Amino acid sequence: MSMVVLQLPDVKRKTETRPKKCRHCSGETFQRWGKVNKPVRDHRYRNVQVYRYRCCSCHRTFRYYPEGVDQADQTQRLRKLAAIYWVLGMSLRATQIALSALGIKITHMTVWRELQEQAERLGARRCWHPVRVLGIDGLYPLAKGKKQAVLIAVDLGKGQPVAIGRVDESNPWAVRRWLEPLVQRLGVSVIVSDDLASFR
């Protein structure tokens, strides 16, 4: 039987290292300038210890967070877990309920914002390969008993999909907004589609 192991980011209650560079001027010498207990949402911790440092070069202060924690109220582990629940097919409210079973109370809109953040990070890290000929077609799959407009872009040279968007192919303005940055990023020379006027 095949098994899939999903590794979530580790979270430390307090940092075990010192900063290497100042985030303001890249200075490398610091003074510890106090500490605070930061409340967080996580299935294991309710708060973490955050140190503040003062740069000896620019004299500005900054927080140095422990592993798995940043400015957000939710830990990086919790945000990844919410994204995994959603990718596995759970709705926003179902994800909210699943997290509440772990003792974490967040709204479904908070889950939505975390998903948007994860999508932006993945998009920034994605390695885009040039595509000379791009095929575009619209689909209408059923979701919760209703047809959903979906647009798919395929690299016709390799036969691989490169992008999928919830875009109605009959709306030329929506198609153009979705397609233009994709064409620029991939360096597309030719677009192949059906006879729908939206693609002209």
C-alpha positions as CSV (number, residue, x, y, z in Angstrom):
1,M,0.0,0.0,0.0
2,S,1.4,3.4,-1.0
3,M,1.7,6.1,1.7
4,V,2.1,9.8,1.3
5,V,3.9,11.7,4.1
6,L,3.2,15.4,4.4
7,Q,5.8,17.3,6.3
8,L,4.6,20.5,8.0
9,P,7.0,23.3,9.1
10,D,8.4,22.9,12.5
11,V,7.6,25.5,15.2
12,K,9.8,26.4,18.1
13,R,8.5,28.1,21.2
14,K,11.6,30.2,21.4
15,T,14.5,30.9,19.1
16,E,17.8,29.0,19.6
17,T,19.9,31.3,17.4
18,R,20.7,35.0,17.0
19,P,20.1,37.0,13.9
20,K,22.9,37.0,11.4
21,K,22.1,40.3,9.6
22,C,20.1,43.4,10.4
23,R,16.9,43.5,8.2
24,H,17.4,47.3,7.8
25,C,21.0,47.7,7.0
26,S,22.6,44.2,6.9
27,G,24.7,45.0,10.0
28,E,26.1,42.0,11.8
29,T,26.4,43.3,15.4
30,F,23.4,43.5,17.8
31,Q,22.3,44.1,21.3
32,R,19.4,42.2,22.8
33,W,16.7,44.7,23.4
34,G,14.0,42.9,25.4
35,K,11.6,40.0,24.8
36,V,7.8,39.6,24.5
37,N,5.4,36.6,24.7
38,K,3.6,36.6,21.3
39,P,0.1,34.9,21.3
40,V,-0.1,32.4,18.3
41,R,-2.7,30.0,16.9
42,D,-1.2,26.6,16.7
43,H,-2.3,23.1,17.8
44,R,0.7,22.8,20.1
45,Y,1.6,26.3,21.4
46,R,-0.6,29.2,22.6
47,N,2.3,31.7,22.7
48,V,6.0,31.9,21.8
49,Q,8.9,33.9,23.0
50,V,10.1,36.6,20.6
51,Y,13.3,38.6,21.2
52,R,13.9,42.2,20.0
53,Y,17.4,43.2,18.9
54,R,19.0,46.6,18.3
55,C,21.4,46.9,15.5
56,C,24.7,48.5,16.5
57,S,25.2,50.0,13.0
58,C,21.9,51.7,12.2
59,H,20.5,51.7,15.8
60,R,17.1,50.4,14.7
61,T,15.3,47.6,16.4
62,F,13.6,44.6,15.0
63,R,11.9,41.4,16.2
64,Y,13.6,38.0,15.6
65,Y,11.0,35.3,15.5
66,P,11.6,31.6,16.4
67,E,11.3,29.0,13.7
68,G,7.9,28.6,12.1
69,V,6.6,31.9,13.4
70,D,6.4,35.4,11.8
71,Q,4.2,38.5,12.1
72,A,1.0,36.6,11.5
73,D,-1.2,35.3,14.4
74,Q,-1.2,31.8,12.8
75,T,2.0,29.8,12.8
76,Q,3.4,28.7,9.4
77,R,2.5,25.1,10.4
78,L,-1.2,26.0,10.8
79,R,-1.3,27.9,7.6
80,K,0.2,25.0,5.7
81,L,-2.3,22.6,7.4
82,A,-5.2,24.7,6.3
83,A,-4.0,24.8,2.7
84,I,-3.6,21.0,2.7
85,Y,-7.2,20.5,4.0
86,W,-8.5,22.7,1.3
87,V,-6.4,21.0,-1.5
88,L,-7.8,17.7,-0.3
89,G,-11.3,18.9,-1.1
90,M,-12.6,20.4,2.1
91,S,-14.6,23.6,2.0
92,L,-13.5,26.7,3.9
93,R,-16.1,26.1,6.6
94,A,-15.1,22.4,6.8
95,T,-11.5,23.4,7.2
96,Q,-12.5,25.8,10.0
97,I,-14.4,22.9,11.8
98,A,-11.4,20.5,11.4
99,L,-9.1,23.1,12.9
100,S,-11.5,23.7,15.8
101,A,-11.2,20.0,16.6
102,L,-7.5,20.7,17.3
103,G,-8.5,23.5,19.6
104,I,-7.8,26.3,17.1
105,K,-10.6,28.8,16.6
106,I,-10.4,30.8,13.3
107,T,-13.0,32.1,10.9
108,H,-13.5,30.7,7.4
109,M,-12.4,34.0,6.0
110,T,-9.1,33.7,7.9
111,V,-8.7,30.3,6.2
112,W,-9.4,32.0,2.8
113,R,-6.8,34.7,3.4
114,E,-4.2,32.1,4.4
115,L,-4.9,30.1,1.2
116,Q,-4.4,33.3,-0.9
117,E,-1.0,33.8,0.8
118,Q,0.1,30.3,0.2
119,A,-1.0,30.5,-3.5
120,E,1.1,33.7,-3.9
121,R,4.1,32.1,-2.3
122,L,3.9,29.0,-4.6
123,G,3.4,31.2,-7.6
124,A,6.6,33.2,-6.7
125,R,8.6,30.0,-6.3
126,R,7.3,28.3,-9.4
127,C,9.8,27.7,-12.2
128,W,8.2,28.8,-15.4
129,H,9.5,27.3,-18.7
130,P,9.1,29.1,-22.0
131,V,6.2,28.0,-24.1
132,R,6.1,28.8,-27.8
133,V,2.6,27.5,-28.7
134,L,-0.1,27.8,-26.1
135,G,-3.5,26.0,-26.4
136,I,-6.5,27.6,-24.6
137,D,-9.9,25.9,-24.0
138,G,-12.8,26.4,-21.7
139,L,-14.4,23.7,-19.5
140,Y,-17.5,23.6,-17.4
141,P,-17.0,20.9,-14.7
142,L,-19.6,20.3,-12.0
143,A,-18.9,21.5,-8.5
144,K,-21.5,21.1,-5.8
145,G,-24.1,20.4,-8.4
146,K,-23.4,23.6,-10.4
147,K,-21.3,24.2,-13.6
148,Q,-18.2,26.2,-13.0
149,A,-16.4,28.1,-15.8
150,V,-12.8,27.0,-16.0
151,L,-10.1,28.0,-18.5
152,I,-7.1,25.8,-19.1
153,A,-3.8,26.6,-20.8
154,V,-1.7,23.8,-22.3
155,D,1.8,23.7,-23.7
156,L,1.1,22.2,-27.1
157,G,4.7,21.3,-27.6
158,K,4.8,19.1,-24.5
159,G,1.1,18.4,-24.1
160,Q,1.3,19.6,-20.4
161,P,-1.1,22.0,-18.7
162,V,0.6,25.2,-17.5
163,A,-2.3,27.1,-15.9
164,I,-5.9,26.6,-14.8
165,G,-8.1,29.5,-13.9
166,R,-11.7,30.0,-12.9
167,V,-12.5,32.2,-15.9
168,D,-15.6,32.3,-18.1
169,E,-14.4,31.9,-21.7
170,S,-17.4,33.9,-23.0
171,N,-16.2,37.0,-21.1
172,P,-13.5,38.6,-23.3
173,W,-12.3,41.0,-20.6
174,A,-11.9,38.3,-18.0
175,V,-10.1,36.1,-20.5
176,R,-7.7,38.9,-21.5
177,R,-6.9,39.8,-17.8
178,W,-6.1,36.2,-17.2
179,L,-4.2,35.5,-20.4
180,E,-2.0,38.6,-20.9
181,P,0.3,38.1,-17.9
182,L,0.5,34.4,-18.7
183,V,1.6,35.1,-22.3
184,Q,4.2,37.6,-21.1
185,R,5.6,35.3,-18.5
186,L,5.9,32.3,-20.8
187,G,7.0,34.2,-23.9
188,V,4.2,32.7,-26.0
189,S,4.5,33.2,-29.8
190,V,1.3,31.5,-30.9
191,I,-2.1,30.9,-29.2
192,V,-4.3,28.2,-30.4
193,S,-8.0,28.1,-29.5
194,D,-11.4,27.3,-30.8
195,D,-13.5,29.9,-32.8
196,L,-14.8,31.7,-29.8
197,A,-14.5,35.5,-30.2
198,S,-13.1,36.0,-26.7
199,F,-9.7,34.8,-27.9
200,R,-9.3,37.0,-30.9
